[in-house]
């Protein structure tokens, strides 16, 4: 079975993520929030590093309950900073709490985060027709700029492009990949 070239074939976790999740359209705000937080923690690291810590993140982050995350206290932040099973970046943890608050504001303004994020592509999946997958596009530039304007952190255009791929707005499966 042929997969995209970036998949580490030695990692069952990576293969499963590619085969079942990456590039698959997601509309559930809970999933969209989880992936937004995980993508922001990826900054400067590999996605495989984040995937390996995903279950620990789910446990540490109250299963990515956006309301709970938005209301994290200093005690919870200290608990997260002491948790060796997650990525312990004070700035990324602070950003995740900040971004949860803004995520909730966007939900209130648009009815759901899903409606907000999918509107950037007119509710259509953007399918690349090249094997030269970019790290950013005008679409990710636009989404990143809007999220930053709203006050989100760790949402640069490269992170947002990766996010758009993860949630299926962008389908970058390569032409010889079975998921293409």
N, C-alpha and C positions, 0 to 999 in steps of 0.2 A: 504494500500500500504506500503510495507516494504522498509525502507531506510537504509543506512549505520548507524551504531550505533552512530557515532559522530554527527549526525544531531540533532540540537535542534528543536524538533517537535513543540515547542511553537512559533517558529519564522518563519513567512511566508517568510521573506527575505532569511533565511538560507535554507529552504526547496526548494524555487525557484532556488537558486544558485546550490544546490545539484542536483535537478531534471533536470535542463536545461543547466547547464554550466560546473560543475566540472567533469573532466575526459573526456570532449568532445574535440576531436582534433581541435586545432586552428592553422591556417597557416598565418593569416593576421598580418603583422608586427605591425599595430596599436593596435590590441588586445594583441599581445605578449608584446608590450612595456607597455601598461596599467597594465597588470597583473604583470609584472616584478617590476614596481614601487610600486604597491599596496602590493605585497608580501614583498618588502623591508621595507615598512612602518609597516608591521605586527610585525616585530621583537620585542619580548617582550610583545606583545599584543595578543588578540584573533582575529581570522579571522572575527568573527561577528562584532567586533568593527570597523574593516576596511570596511566591507560591508555596515554598517550603514552610513559611511562617503563617500562611493564611488561616489555618485552623486555630492557631494560638492567637492571632489577631481577632478572630471571631469571638473567642472566649474573652479576651481582654477588653474588647470593645462592645461588650453586651450584645453580641450578635448583630452589630452595626445598627442598633436602634438609634436613629438620628436624633430623636428627642433626648434620649439619655446622654448621648455623646455631646450634644449642644449644652447640656447642663453639668458637665464634668467639673468637679471642684479641684482645688489644689491637692487634696488628699488623693483623688483619683489620678491626677497627673503624676504625682510622686509614685503611686503604685505602678503606673505604666512605665515610668522611667526605671523602675527596679526590676521589671519583668524581662528576664533574659531570653524569653521565647519570641519576643517581637523586636522590631527595629526601634531602638531607644534613642531617638533624636528629639531633644526638647523642642526644637523649632518645628519639626514635622508633627509632633503631638499637639503643640499649640495651634498649628495650622488646621489640623483635623477638627479640633473643637470649633475654631472660628468658621471653618467651611461648613460644618454641620448647621450652625446658626444661619448662615447665608442660604444653604440648601433649603431650610425650612421657610425662609423668606420667599425664595423662588417658588416653592410649592404653593404658598398662599397667593402669590401674584398670578401664577399660571394655572392653578388647579392641581398640578403635579409637576415634579421635576422632569418626568418623561415628556410631557407636552412641551416644556421649555426646550429641552435638549434636542428632541426630534424636529422641532420647528426650524432649526438651523439648516436642515437638509430637506425641507418641505416634506417631512415624513417619509422620505425615500432613502433606500440604501445606496450609498455611493460605492460603485464597484470599479476598482482599478483594473486596467487592462494591460498592465505592464508588470514585468518581474522586478523592475527597479523601484521597489517600494520606498516612498519618501519618508522622511522623519517628521515633516510638517507640510501643511497645505494651506491655501487661503481659507479653507473651512476651519481648520484648527486654529489659525490665526484669529479668525473672527470670534470663535467660541472662547478662546483664551482671553482675548481683549475684553469681552463682555463679562466673563467671570471675574477678572481682575478689577474691572470697573465697579463691580458689586462688592469687592473687598476680599475675594478668595485669594489664598496663597498656594504656592506650589502647583500652579495651573498654567505654566508656560505652554507655548504652542507644541513643543515636542511631547510633553506629558499628556496634553489634551489630544494630540493625534493618536497616541497609544491608547488613550481612554476611548476614543471614538472607534478604534479597531476592536477593543475589548467588548464594547457594548453593541457592536454590530451595525452602527451607523455607517462605518467604513468596512467594506469587505475586501481585504487585501490578500486573500488566498491566491497563491501563485497558480499559473495556468496548468501546470502539471500536478497540482495537489488534488487529491480526491475530493476535497471540499469546494473546489472552484466551481 
